[in-house]
Amino acid sequence: MFIKAIAYLLAFLQVTLLGLFKADTDQYIDIVDITEYQTFEGFGTSTCWWAQTIGDEGLREDIAKALFSDEEGLGLDIVRYNIGGGEADNPDTRIWDTSRRTESFYVFDETKGEYVYDFTRDENARAFLDLAIEYGAQEVILFCNSPHFSMTKTGHASGGFTENTSNLPEENYDEFVDYLLTIADHFVEEGYPVTYISPINEPQWSWGGEWVGQEGCHYEPDEAVKLLSMFAEEMQKRNTPYKLSGVETGQLSWWYNDYLFKFFENETLNSYCDTFSGHSYWLDGNKDEKKSFGNTFKENFPLKKFEMSEWCELPLTIDSTTIESGLYMANVMVEDLTLLNAVSWQSWTAFNGDGLLYSENGELKMYNRYYAYKQFSSFIKPGMTRVKVFDDIGYDESIAKVAFTNNEETVLVVVNNSEKEETLRFLEKYPHTEIYVTDETHNCEKTEDSLPCTSYTLSPKSITTFVFDKTIL
C-alpha cells in the first residue's frame, strides 16, 4: 500500500508539473494501478419486449451472435430475461401496445379450475435465451416489471387504477414470492446460469391510472422493502443458488434515496444482499447528480456494490445511425463506471429503435451505439479493476475517460466529444499497444498494433480504446 501511495503521489505531481509547460494541443495521461475502485463483473442487455417477436430462426441466431459472441460480436456477459406479468393472456388487458404484452408461464387451466405452470410458453424468447448462452452469456438475470395480473388488485399487470398506489395487495406477497421462485428454480433445473432474480422494476414511478403503456407496479419504499425481505427470507430457506437484486430504482437522485437507505437499513436485506441496482435514466450529462449519488452510496455502504442495470436514450432524439448517438452512450457509460462505481453495466432493449441493432429487409444492421458499446465490452472483462487515470484534462467536457486493469493488460477508453483532434501524451511507455476506434469513418476498427505508444492523436468526435499489454513490460 505504501508503494502504491508513493506511485499515486508521484504521478499526480508529474502530471501537474507537465501541465504547466505543455503545448496547447497536448493532453497528458498516466494510469496508476491503485485498486481503490470497483472490480468489474460484466456487461449485458435485456431481451424484454422484442425477443418474443423474433420468429425467424436465422435472424434470431444472428442477433445472439452479434450481442454475445466474443469473436463476432459485443462479447456481452449478462442476459436479462423478463418474467412477464401475462398481459398477452389477459382478456381484459388495457395495454394498447401489443409488443409490450407478455406471455406468461402461469396460465389458467379450465379443467382444473386453477392456475398452473406451462414452461413451453414464451417460445421465441426462450429460444433466444438458449442462443445467448450458446454464444457466450455467462449469467441470466430474471426480472419482473409487475406481478402476474391474477395477483394484482386490478386484475391487470399495467398498474393500479389510481396512480402512485401499489397494485399488489399485501396478502398476495407470499403468492408472488412463490410464483417467481418456482419459475427461477425451474430455469436452474434446466441448466440456465441464473445468478439473480429482480422482482421489482422502477417502483417510484406512478404506473397505471390512465397511462397503461406497459406492465409495471408502483411500490412505496416501505412496501418494496417488505416484499423484498420476504423474498430474501424464502430464498434463504430454499438455499437458492441465485441472489436477490433490488430495487431497480428508475432514477439515481436524492429524491428517491429512501429506496436505497431503507433497503440496506432492513436487517434481512442488509445481511443477505451485497448489491443494489438502479437505472441511469434522466441524468444524462448531470455529472454532479451522479457524483452525489455515487459518493452517498460509497460513504454510507462501503461494503456494498452498485450495478447499473438499465439504460437507453430517453427520449430518443439523436439519429441512432450517427456518431453523435454513439458518443452520447459512451459518455453515459464512462459516467456510470467512474461516478457511480458500477460493477456491471446493462443496456435496455437490444433490438429496436432505442437499442443496439435493427433489421432492414431481413438483414441485421447495427446502430452506432452498438460500436460505442463494443469499445467497452470487447476489452473490459469481468475481474478487471478500475484504476486511477491521472491527467491534466480536468473537468474538460470534451474528454471523458476510464481505465481498467488486470495482471495481463490495461484498457483505457477515451471519448473525444470535440469536433477537433486532441493529442494524448502518455507519461508511461507502453511498448505493445493495440488501438481501436469508432468515429465517423470507423466502427470499432483496429487502427494501430504493436507500436511503442508514447502519444496518440484522437480523431474528432471519436471513441478510442487503448489495450496496453503488461506482460511484456
Salt bridges, closest charged atoms under 4 A:
ASP26 OD2 - ARG425 NE 2.69
ASP33 OD2 - LYS470 NZ 3.08
GLU41 OE2 - LYS305 NZ 2.55
ASP70 OD1 - LYS381 NZ 3.12
ASP89 OD1 - ARG121 NH2 2.97
ASP97 OD2 - ARG100 NE 3.71
GLU103 OE1 - ARG121 NH2 3.92
GLU170 OE2 - LYS226 NZ 3.67
ASP178 OD1 - ARG238 NH2 2.73
ASP185 OD2 - ARG238 NH1 3.21
GLU202 OE2 - HIS279 ND1 2.67
GLU220 OE2 - HIS218 NE2 2.74
ASP222 OD1 - LYS262 NZ 3.08
GLU234 OE2 - ARG238 NE 2.97
GLU248 OE2 - ARG80 NH2 2.75
GLU248 OE1 - HIS279 NE2 2.61
ASP274 OD2 - LYS243 NZ 3.50
ASP274 OD2 - LYS305 NZ 3.66
GLU310 OE1 - HIS279 NE2 3.55
GLU313 OE1 - ARG369 NH1 3.90
GLU324 OE2 - LYS461 NZ 2.53
GLU335 OE1 - LYS290 NZ 3.08
ASP336 OD1 - LYS290 NZ 2.67
GLU363 OE1 - LYS365 NZ 3.90
ASP391 OD2 - LYS401 NZ 2.85
GLU397 OE1 - LYS287 NZ 3.67
GLU422 OE2 - LYS420 NZ 2.86
GLU434 OE2 - LYS446 NZ 3.86
ASP439 OD1 - HIS442 ND1 2.92
GLU440 OE2 - LYS461 NZ 3.59
ASP449 OD1 - HIS432 NE2 3.53
ASP449 OD2 - LYS446 NZ 3.49
